[in-house]
Structure formats: structure tokens, C-alpha cells
Amino acid sequence: KYQVIRRDGSLIVVDANDPVFTSSAINLLFGIERVAIAKQVKNEFKTVVASITKLGSNLLLKGDKFYVKVEGQSKGYLPKDVEFAATSSLIEKTTKLGAKPGTEDKPDKLVTLTEKKFLRTLGKQKTLQYHQEIVPYLENPTPERYDFFDNSITEAYIFNRILELGWSPSLHYEFDKNKDMHYTLHDSHRPEKLSEKYQWIALYEFLAYLCDHYEYGNQYSDDDNKYEGPWQGLYRDIDPSYLNENSPKNVMGDCLSLPIINIDWEQYATNKCWVSQEGDMPDFKGILQVNGCGERKWLLLDGYYNFMEPHPPEEEPYEKYRKNMWFMIHSYFVRKSDTDTLFAWLKKQNFMDLRMPERGSGYGDIFLGEYFWSPAFNYYNRPYYGRNDWIKSEDHFH
């Protein structure tokens, strides 16, 4: 349902209960491709970055390329600061989706922040309507077409199931307390408590119940969506087809010797000086070839590295311009007969335009033993997830 349709200069603005559904409907019914979803936010650096990150991570789909663009005046920061901070934050938040920054001319999703004195364009009646109807929705955007159940039911089921499985304070509390006393809350190597293991068991039982008794929905449209397996919801954590023996000789960390990259951030007096030179670029040959156990050598075929200049503890990470270097590694099979033509084409390309095919998404959701034969592999092995087999274009190899 929409609340108001109005003109704003050359734009047509639709105030709707469900912006995502409305934008899809406008696109399908009227063939309008450039439909934007807008939200008013407070003009503060942290609020703006957090809002862009939240909105972008909700809208991005697997394999999407996005571009963050900020326009207008600001207080205490530059628009480019927000673009940089929000882009980095979106990359971190959408790692499992495989979303990556694209270019301004052809992104899958364009996240734009424009400063405008919106309320000044409204009369008294519309301003009152905005505060009574629009602001409450922006603060609690619950689409009416979804029949959400109370999450307290889930919590009650899990808690009751934990007790049924045998966990009790008298048996496990002191053990968990002593096991956890040498670790901080944010320690990355903090072992799980016994109570947490019971919680995982109960949670997965509840997810299995949902899969058996409820239909698999589509939050972006009313089209039917088929549930094919737990890989769709990222419900699987442990790969039973790849288990290392728990001995020092076979632990992956003791076998692979990953390269250590040290960057001297203070070597150059200014950021401009640092950007214009290539002296501290890492040795990519050493990055691509990794030493394994004994005489074994491994090739790193896919990876993402991001290095940022450290900031003093009294400053926020994005409060000032800081040096940042990142690079991606992708690998491709190429027919031998095409190598010379492809190499000649590659030498002329600007790779910031993402001219090469993406590796596709879903790799982290498939078990090692499922490759090439299983329903999980077949589910992700399609163009929607970037799996296009051999790719050839008439004018270049995109």
C-alpha cells in the first residue's frame, strides 16, 4: 500500500509501506528501471555510515556490484569520507554474499546519500502527515503483507529443549564458569561453553521443524520460492566431508605458511607521495605460491586482502584520511588457443572497472564432498550465482 504520490522536481516520489516491494512493482508494471529507495537520516557521520550499511546490506543480493555516492554539505566530514567508510563497511557486512564495489556507471545497486531540506518542501498539512505516518514507519518498517510470528516462541522452545537435553546449572554452571574465566568476551579463540553447545542443538532442531512445517517465502515478491535444502539458509557450519585429524602434523595452520605482508605506513611524508609510488607493493609471486608441509607447494587461486593504516586509540577509524591498500585474486581456466589474444587484451584493461567475470557466489555454502554431483552444487551452479561455464564475447572476454 502507498500513502502519498507526489512530484519533487523531475522526480516522482511514492511514500509506501513496503519500499522494496513497491520498487519491484513499479519496475515490473511500468518498465521504469531507475527506482530508488530513500530514507531520511540524521546528518552525523556515524549515523550516516551505519544507515548506508544497514540499507545496503538489506538490499544487496548474491554477487551484486554496488557503488556508494554521497552528495551535499555535511558537518565535520567530507562526502568522500562517508563513501570510503560505507564502502568498506558494506564489503565487510556482505562477505558471504560475494557483493563487491562496482563503478558508478553500471552498478547493480547504487546507494546514494543526498542532503536536502526535505521538510521545507512540504506544507503544514503534509509536514504533520509526515510526522504522523511516515516517521513511525521509518522507525519500524514492518510490511503488512508478512505474517511474522513472535520470536519469543522460538526462544521458549530453545530454552525448554536445552533443559530436556540435560543441561542444568547444578551440573554445568561451575564447569562453564571455570572454562571461560581465562578469556575475554571478544576473544576470537574463546571456547564454547557447554550451554552454548546445547543451544546449537536446540536451534538446529527448531530450524528443521520450520523447514518441515512452513513454506519457504520470498521477501522481495509474491512469487513462489522452493525450498531445496539447508544450504539456502546458510544453516550449515561443519563440513563432514572434510575433517582434519587432530594431530600437529595435519593441522592446516602448521602446514601452510602464508606470507606475512608488512607495510611501512610512515615511510612517506604525505598521502599524495604514498599513492604515487609503488615501492611498498607486496611480492605477488610470494603471495600466490604458498609453502605446504614438506616439499609441497600450493597455489592461492582466490583471495581478498585489505590493509589499512592503523589509527590512534583516541581517533575513530574513519575520522581522517588514512592510507588503505587492497587487492583481489581471482583465477580462470582459459583455452590454450585463446591465451595470446586474451593476454593482449588484458594488458589494455583498467581492472577498477571490474572487466573480468566474477567468480560467482555460494562457494562457502557447498561442502567439499558435494562438488560436481550434489543438489547443493547444482543449486548454485547457474547464471544467477555467477556460474556461466565458458564465457566469450564478440569484442572482448567479458
C-alpha positions, 0 to 999 in steps of 0.5 A: 500500500502507498500513502502519498504520490507526489512530484519533487522536481523531475522526480516522482516520489511514492511514500509506501509501506513496503519500499522494496516491494513497491520498487519491484512493482513499479519496475515490473508494471511500468518498465521504469528501471531507475527506482530508488529507495530513500530514507531520511537520516540524521546528518552525523557521520556515524549515523550516516555510515551505519544507515548506508550499511544497514540499507545496503546490506538489506538490499544487496543480493548474491554477487551484486556490484554496488557503488556508494555516492554521497552528495551535499554539505555535511558537518565535520566530514567530507562526502568522500569520507562517508563513501570510503567508510560505507564502502568498506563497511558494506564489503565487510557486512556482505562477505558471504554474499560475494557483493563487491564495489562496482563503478558508478556507471553500471552498478547493480545497486547504487546507494546514494546519500543526498542532503536536502531540506526535505521538510521545507518542501512540504506544507503544514498539512503534509509536514504533520502527515509526515510526522504522523505516518511516515516517521513511525514507519521509518522507525519500524518498517514492518510490511503488512503483507508478512505474517511474522510470528513472535520470536519469543516462541522460538526462544521458549522452545530453545530454552525448554529443549536445552533443559530436556537435553540435560543441561542444568546449572547444578551440573554445568554452571561451575564447569562453564564458569571455570572454562571461560574465566581465562578469556575475554568476551571478544576473544576470537579463540574463546571456547564454547561453553557447554550451554552454548553447545546445547543451544546449537542443538536446540536451534538446529532442531527448531530450524528443521521443524520450520523447514518441515512445517512452513513454506519457504517465502520470498521477501522481495515478491509474491512469487513462489520460492522452493525450498531445496535444502539447508544450504539456502539458509546458510544453516550449515557450519561443519563440513563432514566431508572434510575433517582434519585429524587432530594431530600437529602434523595435519593441522592446516595452520602448521602446514601452510605458511602464508606470507606475512605482508608488512607495510611501512605506513610512515615511510612517506611524508604525505598521502599524495607521495604514498599513492604515487609510488609503488615501492611498498607493493607486496611480492605477488609471486610470494603471495600466490605460491604458498609453502605446504608441509614438506616439499609441497607447494600450493597455489592461492587461486582466490583471495581478498586482502585489505590493509589499512593504516592503523589509527590512534586509540583516541581517533575513530577509524574513519575520522581522517584520511588514512592510507588503505591498500587492497587487492583481489585474486581471482583465477580462470581456466582459459583455452590454450588457443585463446591465451595470446589474444586474451593476454593482449587484451588484458594488458589494455584493461583498467581492472577498477572497472571490474572487466573480468567475470566474477567468480560467482557466489555460494562457494562457502555454502557447498561442502567439499564432498558435494562438488560436481554431483550434489543438489547443493552444487547444482543449486548454485551452479547457474547464471544467477550465482555467477556460474556461466561455464565458458564465457566469450564475447564478440569484442572482448572476454567479458 
